[in-house]
Amino acid sequence: MLCLVLFVAVGCNTEKKVDNAEKPAVNENNEQVSENIYQYQVTDLYGEDFDFSKLKGKKVMVVNTASECGLTPQYQDLQKLYDNYKDQNFVIVGFPANNFGGQEPGSDAEIASFCKENYGVSFPMMSKISVKGGDMHEVYHFLTEKEKNGLQDSEVAWNFQKYLLDEQGELVMVVEPRTLPTDPSIVEWIETN
C-alpha cells in the first residue's frame, strides 16, 4: 500500500513538472516573472547588430514607424524628444513596419535616407519588421503579450504606437499612435526619476 501511494505521488509530481514547463517563469515567491527587452538583439537600418542589453539603465521608447503615413510628421517630435533627453538616460528605438496600408514600402536604405533627409533622425532605427500578424517580430511579441511583458496585452493599432520601458527594460506604458511623442504624459514619465 505504501508503494502504491508513492507511485501515485511520483506520477502527480511528473505531471506537475510538465504543467510548470508550459507556464510563465515564476520567482521564489511563486509570482510570475515577466521578461524584459534586454534579451533581444535586432539589426539596424545599416545592417549592424543592435543589442537591447546595451540600454540597461535607460528609459526606452519603442515606436513602429512609416514613411508614407499621415502620422509620419511625428518623426520631427520624436527627434526633438530624443535631442532633449538623450543625455538623460533616454533613448528612442524606431522599427519601420509596412503593416498598415502599405505605408512603409521602401528598403532599409531608402528608409534611412528618408529619415535623415526629411527629419534629421539620429535615434536608433532598426531594420524593417512586422509588428502584427503571423510574421510578427519577437520584440513585438514581447511588447504586446502580457505573458511576456507582465503588464498588459495590446495590439499595435497603427503606425507610431509607442511602448515605454523603464530602466530595468520592463514595459510600463502603451501610448496610442495619435498621441504625440512630446505629450506631457510622456515628458513627465521621462523626467520622473
N, C-alpha and C positions, 0 to 999 in steps of 0.2 A: 504494500500500500504506500509506503514512503517513496519507493521508486516511481510509482505512478504519479504521485503529486509532484515530484521533482521533474519528471518528464514533461508534465503539463506546464510547469513554471518555466522551464527552459524553452519550450515551444512558444509560450507567450512572449518571453523576452526576445526571441528571434524576430517575431512579427513586429514587436515594438521598435526594434532597431531599424527594420526596413521602413516603417512609417516615418521615423525621425529623419531618415536619409532624404525623404521627399519633402520635408518641411523646411522653412527658412531656418537659418542658423540661430541658435539661442546662446545667451551668456550663462554664467554660473547661477544666476537667479531665475533661469528658465524664461527670460524675457527675449523677445525677438530682436535680433541684431540686424540692422539694415546695412547694406553695402555703402560704399562711398565712391566718389568719382575717381579717386586716386588709382583704382585698379585698372583703368582704361588707358590704352595707348592708341593713337589715331595717326593719320597722315595729314599734313597741312597742304595748302594750295600749291606749294612748291615741291611736293614730294618728300619732304623731310618728316621724320618721326616726331610726334608730339606726345609727351608723356604727362598725363594729368598729375602724376605724383610730384612733379616739379612745382606745382601750385600750392603745396601744403602751406597752411598759414595765411592764405589769401581768400578773400571773398571772391566768388566767381559768378559771372552771369553767362549762361549758355543760351544762345539765341539762334534759331534757324532763320536763314536769310534768303532773299531772292532779288534778282536784279531788275525784273520787269513787273513789279508789284506796285499797287497804289501805296503800299506802306514802305517802299524802298527808300524814300527820303529819311526814314528812321536811321539809316546809316550815319547821317550827319549828327544826330543826337547821340548815337552810340559812340561815335568818335569823340564828341565833346565830353561825354561822361568818362570815357577812358582817359582822355587827356587830363581831366580834372582830378582823377583819383588813382591813376596807375602807380603813383609813388606812395600811395597809402594802402598798400596790400589789397588792391582790387584789380581784377582782370576780366576782360570780356573775351569769350571764345565763340566765334561765329561758325555755323555749319550751313553752307549753302545747300538747299534742297529743292527739288523740282516736283514736289508732291502736290502743289496747289495750282491748278490751271496752267501748267507748263511754264511757270514764270521764272524758272532758272534753267534755261536750256543750254547755256554755254558750258564750255570745257573749264577745267580748273584755271588754265592760263587766261582764258577770256574773263573769268570771274575776277581773278586777281587784278587784271588790268582795269576792269570796270571800277572795282572798289577803290583802287589807288587814284585813278584819273578823276573820278567823279566826286569822291568823298574823302580822299586822303586817308583811307583806312590804314591804321598801323597796329591795331589789336590783332591777335592771332586769328587767322581764318583757316579752317580746315578744308580738306578735300570734300567735294560734293557727296552727300549721302542721302539716304531715305530716312525720313523721320516718322513714318507711319506705314501701316500695311505689312504684308508678308515679308518684305525685304528691309524692314526697319533695322537701323544700325543698333548695335548693342548698347551704345551710350544712351540712346533714346529709350531702349527697353528699361534701363536703369531710371531715367528721368520720369517715365510715365507709369511705372508699375510699383504700387505700394509695397508689394512683397520684396522688392529690391531696394527702394529708396526709403522705406519706413515712414513716409509722410502721407502720400495720397496717390491714388490712381488718377491719371489725367490723360487727355488726348490732345495732341497738337492740333489746334483749331485752324491755324492759318500761318502764313509766313510771319516772322518776327514775334513768335511766342517766346517768352523769357523764363528761364529757370534760374533761380537764385540759390547758390550753395554757400554754406558758411566756411569758416577757416578749417573745419575738420572734413571738408568735402561732402557734407551731408546736405541734402535738399531741404530748404526751409520755406520756399515760396514759389508759386507758379503765377506768372503775370501774363494776362491775355494780350494778344497781338496788338490791339489798338492802343494800349497804354504806352505812352512814350517812355523811352529809356530814362529821360530826365524827370519823370513823375516824382513828386515829393515823397511818396511812399518808398520808392527805390533809393532816392538820395538819402533819406533818413536811415534806411537799412544799411547803406554803405558807411555812413558816418557814425553809426552806433557801434561802440566797442563791445 
